């Protein structure tokens, strides 16, 4: 079309006006983030809460074995979830084997401050590192492993690659939230950017799209009834989650360090073949960017969904984690590590 044509001029004017309006809206309305405030107190465990340096109180759940624990798990729940709902199904399998389980409500979730409002990547990672130090102090000399699910796995990676890594002997990353912008359709990337700046307070149902996270229907019903799980997601919180995933993907090759000794801590990554939350394409891309030594510790469950420790086969997953705690280099009882190698070989043959 001739640029001097009246229709072309009107179209150009409309596009410029739209761009200007979007710019004004973006300047006037940015995503809301409520990070940690300045340090005012020493971190502490106070009853059933973790007190962070800025005074924020994060509810703490615990499941303890009958005797002294042989290992300790610190759980980091996923997006819109809460600590109790996260570990309630699987905790008995761990405590029966002498493993203590702790989990806390992360900022912006559960009964933690400002539910529904994003706390920021740095704050979530710093909270995780502080929580690990507090739990470690309660069980000196006992191995501590950080276990993150989905968003919690991304938080664990960022804590482990941060300036003051947690005093953890290892990391378990379950269905890790590694779906970055690079793997998202352009319309989703730009739509999220625009929505987070023009209507960040607008919410959408957490179950939008009818995506099923587990084959455990009772766990799904419990999640829907639990007043501490978020049923509506703010657009700016979703934007913050994507920022977190981008940062975790970038940090993964350097994961994971420990404050206990020089060098890397062992990492176990668990993936479900039926996961509909994190697309397989995203998982493949992340796996391709990992170091060779990290690839040896991937487990792939043919009957696994996104919420692996709430699935109907959660005891299979729990046994693998327990075996890995005892011997990180040994084969997993379920054979999921061999299944992962077969899956990776198949995907490599399929991809250019």
C-alpha positions as CSV (number, residue, x, y, z in Angstrom):
1,X,0.0,0.0,0.0
2,X,1.2,3.5,-0.9
3,X,2.3,5.2,2.4
4,X,0.7,8.3,1.2
5,X,-2.7,6.6,0.7
6,X,-5.3,8.0,3.2
7,X,-6.0,4.5,4.6
8,X,-2.3,3.9,5.2
9,X,-1.9,7.3,6.9
10,X,-4.9,6.6,9.2
11,X,-3.5,3.1,10.0
12,X,-0.1,4.6,10.8
13,X,-1.7,7.2,13.0
14,X,-3.7,4.6,14.8
15,X,-0.6,2.4,15.4
16,X,1.4,5.3,16.7
17,X,-1.5,6.3,19.0
18,X,-1.8,2.7,20.2
19,X,1.9,2.5,20.9
20,X,1.8,5.9,22.8
21,X,-1.2,4.7,24.8
22,X,0.6,1.4,25.7
23,X,3.7,3.4,26.7
24,X,1.7,5.7,28.9
25,X,-0.1,2.8,30.5
26,X,3.2,0.9,31.0
27,X,4.7,4.0,32.7
28,X,1.7,4.5,34.9
29,X,1.0,0.9,35.9
30,X,3.9,-1.5,36.6
31,X,3.9,-4.9,38.2
32,X,3.5,-4.8,42.0
33,X,6.4,-6.5,43.9
34,X,6.7,-6.6,47.7
35,X,10.3,-7.6,48.5
36,X,11.8,-8.0,51.9
37,X,12.4,-4.9,53.9
38,X,15.6,-3.8,55.7
39,X,17.0,-6.2,58.3
40,X,15.7,-5.3,61.7
41,X,16.2,-8.6,63.6
42,X,18.2,-11.8,63.7
43,X,16.6,-14.7,61.8
44,X,15.0,-17.3,64.2
45,X,12.6,-20.2,64.6
46,X,9.9,-18.9,66.8
47,X,7.4,-21.8,67.5
48,X,5.7,-22.5,64.2
49,X,7.1,-19.6,62.2
50,X,10.4,-18.7,60.6
51,X,11.3,-15.1,61.4
52,X,13.2,-13.5,58.5
53,X,15.7,-10.6,59.0
54,X,13.1,-8.0,58.0
55,X,10.7,-9.4,60.7
56,X,8.5,-11.3,58.2
57,X,7.0,-14.4,59.8
58,X,6.7,-17.4,57.5
59,X,4.6,-20.3,58.8
60,X,6.6,-23.5,59.3
61,X,5.3,-27.0,59.0
62,X,7.2,-30.0,60.3
63,X,6.9,-33.8,60.2
64,X,9.3,-35.5,62.5
65,X,10.4,-39.2,62.9
66,X,10.1,-40.9,66.3
67,X,13.8,-40.8,67.0
68,X,16.7,-38.6,66.1
69,X,16.6,-37.9,62.3
70,X,19.2,-39.4,60.0
71,X,18.6,-36.6,57.5
72,X,16.5,-33.5,57.1
73,X,14.5,-32.3,54.1
74,X,13.6,-28.6,53.7
75,X,10.7,-28.4,51.3
76,X,9.9,-25.4,49.0
77,X,6.4,-25.5,47.6
78,X,5.2,-24.4,44.2
79,X,3.3,-21.4,42.8
80,X,0.0,-20.8,44.5
81,X,0.6,-23.7,46.9
82,X,1.3,-23.8,50.7
83,X,3.6,-25.9,52.8
84,X,1.1,-28.2,54.4
85,X,-0.6,-29.0,51.2
86,X,2.7,-29.6,49.5
87,X,4.2,-32.2,51.8
88,X,1.2,-33.7,53.6
89,X,0.9,-36.8,51.3
90,X,4.5,-37.7,51.1
91,X,5.9,-36.8,54.6
92,X,4.9,-40.1,56.2
93,X,7.1,-42.0,53.7
94,X,10.1,-40.0,54.8
95,X,9.5,-39.9,58.6
96,X,9.0,-43.7,58.6
97,X,12.6,-43.9,57.4
98,X,14.0,-41.5,59.9
99,X,14.0,-38.4,57.8
100,X,12.6,-35.1,59.3
101,X,10.6,-32.9,56.9
102,X,10.2,-29.1,57.2
103,X,8.4,-26.8,54.8
104,X,7.3,-23.2,55.1
105,X,4.9,-20.9,53.4
106,X,6.9,-18.7,51.0
107,X,6.2,-15.0,50.9
108,X,3.1,-14.2,48.9
109,X,1.7,-17.7,49.5
110,X,-0.2,-19.6,52.1
111,X,-0.4,-17.8,55.4
112,X,2.8,-15.8,54.8
113,X,2.6,-12.0,54.4
114,X,0.8,-10.5,51.4
115,X,-0.7,-13.6,49.8
116,X,-1.1,-13.3,46.1
117,X,1.5,-10.5,45.7
118,X,4.9,-11.4,44.2
119,X,7.8,-11.0,46.6
120,X,10.5,-10.9,44.0
121,X,13.2,-13.4,42.9
122,X,15.9,-12.2,45.2
123,X,13.7,-12.2,48.2
124,X,12.4,-15.7,47.7
125,X,15.9,-17.0,47.2
126,X,17.3,-15.2,50.2
127,X,14.4,-16.5,52.4
128,X,15.2,-20.1,51.3
129,X,18.9,-19.7,52.2
130,X,18.0,-18.2,55.6
131,X,15.4,-20.9,56.2
132,X,18.1,-23.6,55.5
133,X,20.5,-22.0,57.9
134,X,17.8,-22.0,60.6
135,X,16.8,-25.6,60.1
136,X,20.5,-26.6,59.9
137,X,21.1,-25.0,63.3
138,X,18.3,-27.2,64.8
139,X,19.9,-30.4,63.5
140,X,23.7,-29.9,63.6
141,X,25.7,-32.6,62.0
142,X,22.6,-34.1,60.2
143,X,22.6,-34.0,56.4
144,X,20.2,-31.3,55.1
145,X,18.7,-31.5,51.6
146,X,16.6,-28.9,50.0
147,X,13.6,-30.3,48.0
148,X,11.8,-27.9,45.7
149,X,8.7,-28.5,43.6
150,X,8.1,-26.5,40.4
151,X,8.5,-22.9,41.5
152,X,10.2,-24.1,44.7
153,X,12.8,-25.9,42.6
154,X,13.6,-22.7,40.8
155,X,13.9,-20.9,44.1
156,X,16.3,-23.6,45.3
157,X,18.5,-23.2,42.3
158,X,18.8,-19.5,42.8
159,X,19.5,-19.9,46.5
160,X,22.2,-22.4,45.7
161,X,23.9,-20.2,43.1
162,X,23.5,-17.0,45.1
163,X,26.2,-15.1,47.1
164,X,25.5,-17.0,50.3
165,X,24.4,-20.6,49.4
166,X,22.5,-22.6,51.9
167,X,24.3,-25.2,54.1
168,X,22.8,-28.1,52.2
169,X,24.3,-31.4,51.3
170,X,22.1,-31.8,48.2
171,X,19.2,-30.6,46.2
172,X,16.1,-32.4,44.8
173,X,14.4,-30.5,42.0
174,X,11.0,-32.0,41.2
175,X,9.2,-31.0,38.0
176,X,11.3,-27.8,38.1
177,X,9.7,-24.6,36.8
178,X,12.1,-24.1,33.9
179,X,9.7,-22.7,31.3
180,X,11.4,-19.5,30.3
181,X,10.4,-16.8,27.8
182,X,12.6,-18.4,25.1
183,X,10.2,-21.3,24.9
184,X,7.0,-19.4,25.2
185,X,5.0,-18.4,22.1
186,X,5.5,-14.7,21.2
187,X,1.9,-13.9,21.8
188,X,2.2,-15.2,25.3
189,X,5.4,-13.3,26.0
190,X,4.1,-10.0,24.8
191,X,0.6,-10.6,26.2
192,X,2.1,-11.2,29.7
193,X,4.3,-8.1,29.4
194,X,1.5,-5.9,28.3
195,X,-1.1,-7.2,30.8
196,X,1.4,-7.0,33.7
197,X,1.8,-3.3,32.9
198,X,-1.7,-2.3,32.0
199,X,-3.8,-4.4,34.3
200,X,-1.4,-6.1,36.8
201,X,-4.1,-6.4,39.5
202,X,-6.4,-8.4,37.3
203,X,-6.6,-12.1,38.3
204,X,-7.3,-15.3,36.5
205,X,-8.3,-18.7,37.8
206,X,-5.4,-20.9,38.7
207,X,-7.1,-23.8,37.0
208,X,-7.5,-21.9,33.7
209,X,-7.1,-24.2,30.7
210,X,-8.3,-27.3,32.5
211,X,-4.8,-28.6,32.9
212,X,-4.5,-31.5,35.3
213,X,-1.5,-31.5,37.7
214,X,-1.8,-35.0,39.2
215,X,-3.7,-38.2,38.8
216,X,-4.5,-38.1,42.5
217,X,-8.1,-36.7,42.5
218,X,-8.2,-36.5,46.3
219,X,-5.2,-34.3,46.3
220,X,-6.8,-32.1,43.7
221,X,-10.0,-31.8,45.8
222,X,-7.9,-31.0,48.9
223,X,-6.1,-28.3,47.0
224,X,-9.4,-26.7,45.9
225,X,-10.8,-26.8,49.5
226,X,-7.6,-25.5,51.2
227,X,-8.1,-21.9,52.2
228,X,-4.3,-21.4,52.0
229,X,-3.9,-22.3,48.3
230,X,-4.5,-19.4,45.9
231,X,-7.3,-19.9,43.4
232,X,-6.8,-16.6,41.6
233,X,-3.5,-15.5,40.1
234,X,-2.6,-11.9,39.7
235,X,-1.1,-11.0,36.3
236,X,1.9,-9.3,37.8
237,X,2.5,-12.4,40.0
238,X,2.6,-14.6,36.9
239,X,5.0,-12.1,35.3
240,X,7.2,-12.4,38.4
241,X,7.1,-16.2,38.1
242,X,8.4,-16.1,34.6
243,X,11.2,-13.7,35.7
244,X,12.1,-16.3,38.3
245,X,12.1,-19.2,35.8
246,X,14.3,-17.2,33.4
247,X,16.8,-16.5,36.2
248,X,16.8,-20.2,37.3
249,X,17.4,-21.5,33.8
250,X,20.4,-19.1,33.5
251,X,21.7,-20.2,36.8
252,X,21.2,-24.0,36.4
253,X,24.6,-24.8,34.8
254,X,26.3,-23.4,37.9
255,X,24.1,-25.3,40.3
256,X,24.4,-26.2,43.0
257,X,26.8,-25.0,45.6
258,X,26.9,-25.5,49.3
259,X,28.2,-23.4,52.2
260,X,29.6,-26.4,53.9
261,X,32.6,-27.1,51.7
262,X,34.1,-26.0,48.4
263,X,32.6,-27.4,45.3
264,X,29.2,-28.5,44.1
265,X,26.5,-30.4,46.0
266,X,24.8,-33.3,44.4
267,X,21.5,-32.6,42.5
268,X,18.6,-34.9,41.7
269,X,16.1,-33.7,39.1
270,X,12.8,-35.5,38.8
271,X,10.6,-35.2,35.7
272,X,7.2,-36.7,34.9
273,X,6.3,-37.9,31.4
274,X,2.7,-36.7,32.0
275,X,3.5,-33.3,33.2
276,X,1.2,-30.8,31.6
277,X,2.3,-27.7,33.5
278,X,5.9,-27.5,32.2
279,X,5.9,-28.3,28.5
280,X,8.2,-31.2,27.4
281,X,10.0,-28.8,24.9
282,X,11.0,-26.5,27.8
283,X,12.3,-29.5,29.8
284,X,14.3,-30.7,26.8
285,X,15.9,-27.3,26.2
286,X,17.0,-27.0,29.9
287,X,18.4,-30.5,29.9
288,X,20.5,-29.8,26.9
289,X,22.1,-26.9,28.7
290,X,23.2,-28.9,31.7
291,X,26.6,-30.2,32.5
292,X,27.4,-33.9,31.8
293,X,27.7,-34.7,35.5
294,X,24.2,-33.2,36.1
295,X,22.7,-35.4,33.4
296,X,23.6,-38.5,35.4
297,X,21.1,-37.6,38.1
298,X,17.9,-37.2,36.2
299,X,14.9,-39.4,36.9
300,X,12.1,-39.7,34.4
301,X,8.8,-41.3,35.5
302,X,6.5,-42.6,32.8
303,X,3.5,-42.4,35.1
304,X,4.6,-39.2,36.7
305,X,2.7,-35.9,36.5
306,X,3.6,-32.4,37.7
307,X,2.9,-33.0,41.4
308,X,5.2,-36.0,41.8
309,X,4.9,-36.4,45.6
310,X,1.1,-36.2,45.4
311,X,0.7,-38.6,42.4
312,X,-0.8,-42.1,43.0
313,X,2.8,-43.4,42.6
314,X,4.3,-41.0,45.1
315,X,5.7,-43.8,47.2
316,X,7.8,-44.8,44.2
317,X,9.2,-41.3,44.0
318,X,9.7,-41.1,47.7
319,X,11.7,-44.4,47.7
320,X,14.0,-43.0,45.0
321,X,14.6,-39.8,47.0
322,X,15.4,-41.9,50.1
323,X,17.8,-44.1,48.2
324,X,19.5,-41.0,46.7
325,X,19.8,-39.5,50.2
326,X,21.7,-42.6,51.3
327,X,23.8,-43.0,48.1
328,X,23.7,-40.2,45.6
329,X,25.7,-42.0,43.0
330,X,23.9,-45.4,43.2
331,X,21.1,-46.4,40.7
332,X,17.6,-45.5,41.8
333,X,15.3,-48.4,42.9
334,X,12.6,-47.6,40.4
335,X,14.9,-47.5,37.4
336,X,13.7,-43.9,36.6
337,X,17.4,-42.8,36.1
338,X,17.7,-45.4,33.3
339,X,14.4,-44.3,31.9
340,X,15.8,-40.7,31.9
341,X,18.8,-41.8,29.8
342,X,16.5,-43.5,27.3
343,X,14.3,-40.5,27.1
344,X,17.2,-38.1,26.6
345,X,18.7,-40.4,23.9
346,X,15.3,-40.4,22.1
347,X,14.9,-36.7,22.3
348,X,18.5,-36.1,21.1
349,X,17.8,-38.3,18.1
350,X,14.6,-36.4,17.4
351,X,16.1,-32.9,17.7
352,X,18.5,-31.4,15.1
